[in-house]
C-alpha cells in the first residue's frame, strides 16, 4: 500500500538547516515492524507516524522511530509534526492554537504560533519534569570519550549531570566553544564507559561568555545510531533542569537560546523556557521554527 509522507527541517527557517524529519500524516494500517523498516529506509534521525487519537482530549497519536528503535518522546519530531500537520491543514490552525499529541511518555501539548494564516513557530511543553542521576563516569573518562583534555571540561559548580525529561542524556559542560568544536567521539572509550549507563548519549555544551542565556551545543547518540544530531529538543527540555539549578531566580520564567548543528553545517536554533514557583520547576517548553522541504509517497509492503 502507498503512504503519503513529507519532510521538514526543524528548529530552523532555512531549507537544509536544522534537523530533518519525515512525517507520515496518516499511518493507519502500518505495523510496528513496518514503521521500523520505513524509518531505517529513510535513515533520518527520526520518522513520525501519525494515527488518530486513542484518548479523549488528544488530537493525534504519534509514534516516533529512529533507524534503530522506537522512542517514547523526542523534541524535534513533536515540534516538526505539529508544524507539518498545521501547514497541511490536517490540524485546523487559523490562529494561534494548542494541540495535544499522545506519545510514549504521555500527552504532550504543543503551542502553534500562526501569522497571516500560516504556522511560523511551535513549542512543546515537556510531559515530564527533569529526573536527575548522579552516578557518572569521572571527568578523565568523559574527556577520553570526547577526545578532549580533562581541562576542557568545566570544574567547580558546573559538572556533568545525567538528566531525563522522557529520554535520558548525559550533559557535559565545556570550558569554551573552541573545545566544543574539537570533539571527536571515541567509540571504543564510549563503549567501555557509557554504553550500559542510564544516560549513554551525550549532550555537550558551552556558555556564551557575553550572554549566559545563550549556549552552543552538540549531541552524540550512539545508542540511536546517530553519530551527531543537529537539533535535539528532548535534550533541550532536560538541560533546563540543569540550568535552573545554577540560577538564583525562584519565581518567574527563565529563557535560553541554544545553537546546535553548526559543526555539521546544519545550524539550528532552539528556544527554551522554564517556569518556576518557590524555586521549583513547574513547566518546561522548547520550540522553534520549521520549514517544509519535500513530499512524496512510499510503497510499503506487507510484513512478512
C-alpha positions, -999 to +999 in steps of 0.1 A: +000+000+000+012+035-008+015+061+020+020+098+017+049+114+036+065+149+040+099+160+051+106+192+071+137+208+086+130+216+122+144+243+145+153+264+115+137+287+089+161+277+062+160+246+040+190+223+047+194+237+082+180+224+114+171+187+120+154+168+091+122+149+099+099+126+079+062+127+088+035+102+076+003+121+084-019+091+081-002+059+091-032+038+097-027+001+088+011+001+095+025-024+120+054-017+144+077-038+122+067-019+090+073+015+107+107+004+119+116-007+084+105+026+069+125+046+094+156+025+086+150+030+049+146+068+052+176+069+076+168+102+091+173+108+128+136+103+134+105+095+114+070+101+128+039+081+121+006+098+129-025+080+140-060+090+152-061+097+190-068+069+214-076+091+244-102+118+247-088+153+247-059+144+223-056+155+187-033+127+173-012+098+184+024+100+174+048+071+171+085+081+167+112+059+153+149+063+148+165+039+122+173+016+152+143+018+176+111+035+187+113+064+212+088+073+239+094+110+232+115+133+211+115+170+208+122+179+171+097+152+159+070+166+182+076+202+172+081+194+135+050+172+133+028+200+147+042+223+121+037+198+092+001+189+102-008+226+106+007+235+073-012+208+055-044+217+072-046+183+089-049+204+121-071+234+120-050+264+130-064+297+115-048+314+146-026+305+175-037+272+188-027+243+211-027+206+201-022+175+223-002+145+210-003+111+226+033+098+229+050+071+249+057+094+278+020+106+279+002+135+265+024+163+251+009+197+244+023+219+216+015+256+211+015+266+174+020+303+165+002+315+134+010+346+114-011+356+083-028+322+084+005+302+083+022+284+112+056+300+120+067+286+153+058+256+175+067+249+212+061+218+231+056+215+269+076+187+284+053+158+296+077+151+324+098+173+347+135+166+349+148+134+366+184+135+378+210+108+383+245+114+398+263+080+392+286+093+365+320+085+350+350+106+360+359+138+342+390+120+329+369+092+314+345+116+298+373+136+284+387+104+268+352+097+253+352+131+237+389+131+227+395+162+249+418+172+277+402+170+312+409+207+315+384+213+287+356+201+310+344+227+334+351+221+371+336+239+401+298+241+402+293+232+366+298+194+365+284+167+342+249+156+351+226+129+338+190+142+333+158+130+316+125+146+306+115+113+290+148+104+272+180+105+294+211+124+283+245+130+299+251+167+300+287+177+298+297+214+302+329+226+285+352+255+291+345+272+258+332+269+223+366+261+209+367+229+230+332+221+217+344+223+181+373+199+188+352+170+200+357+137+182+337+109+197+359+079+207+336+049+202+358+025+220+360+047+251+323+053+249+316+015+247+336+009+278+324+039+298+288+047+288+272+020+266+253+004+296+248+036+315+213+051+324+222+081+301+245+068+274+240+096+249+260+128+253+248+164+251+279+186+253+276+224+256+294+257+262+282+290+275+284+322+256+307+344+277+289+375+266+254+361+273+248+334+299+213+327+284+229+317+251+245+283+247+262+263+219+257+225+220+264+192+202+247+159+208+261+124+201+237+094+203+255+061+196+226+041+211+202+056+185+227+050+156+231+088+154+267+100+150+257+135+157+223+153+159+218+188+146+190+198+170+177+178+200+145+190+216+143+163+242+178+172+255+169+209+254+140+203+278+162+183+301+190+209+301+165+234+315+167+214+348+205+218+348+204+255+340+176+263+366+198+248+393+226+273+386+202+303+386+190+323+416+155+330+403+128+313+424+096+327+408+091+336+372+102+324+338+138+317+327+147+317+290+176+304+269+186+301+233+206+271+221+226+269+189+233+234+177+243+217+145+268+244+135+297+219+132+276+197+110+267+225+086+230+223+097+227+253+121+197+251+144+182+274+170+161+262+199+142+284+223+138+271+259+117+284+288+112+272+323+085+284+347+095+284+384+075+288+416+091+288+450+123+275+434+106+245+419+102+239+381+065+240+371+068+236+333+095+235+306+089+245+270+111+241+239+103+255+205+115+268+172+107+274+135+103+247+109+101+246+071+086+221+047+111+206+023+096+178+003+067+154-002+062+120-017+047+086-015+062+053-004+051+018-014+052-001+019+049-039+015+031-061+040+051-075+069+065-110+060 
